[in-house]
Amino acid sequence: MFRLFTTKEFDNDFLKLDNSDKKRIEKIMHKLKKKGEVVGKPLGRKYFREKKFGNKRLYFLIYKTQLIVLAVGISNKKMQQNTINKILLELNNYEEYIKKL
């Protein structure tokens, strides 16, 4: 079983969603806790993944050795590449965040 954590950016994105999208994300999060590394599609790296829901995407990082999933962002199709680029730039910061946990 994986432990699930979120970033402030993710939390801010989540709060902006309507209730139906929030429920979809909660279901995805439940799956992530159980099956972390097999949920979603890899984005160039095995540990960086996305899961589509409706016209949006949930982005997360898998830290398999620590059994941690870190939810890092949500975007729509239009902002997908900007969001991915931002996450890739922040990978070192996310690793430090996980180490502090």
BELHU-V111188 format. One line per field, one symbol per residue. ss: DSSP state (A for helix, B for strand, O for the rest). phi: phi as a letter, one per 20 degrees, with the letter a starting at -180 (. if undefined). psi: psi as a letter, one per 30 degrees, with the letter a starting at -180 (. if undefined). A space follows every 10 residues. Layout:
ss->???
phi->???
psi->???
This chain:
ss->OOBBBBOAAA AAAAAOOOAA AAAAAAAAAA AAAAAAAAOO BBBBBOOBBB BBBOOBBBBB BBBAAAOBBB BBBBBBOOOA AAAAAAAAAO AAAAAAAAAA O
phi->.eedccefff gffffeffff ffffffffff fffecifden dfdncgedcc cfbmedcddb dddffelcdd fdacbegfeg fffffffffe gfffffgfff f
psi->kkkkllleee eeeeffllee eeeeeeeeee eeeegdffka kkifkefjll kkjbglkkkl kkieefhkkj kflklleege eeeeeeeefg eeeeeeeeef .
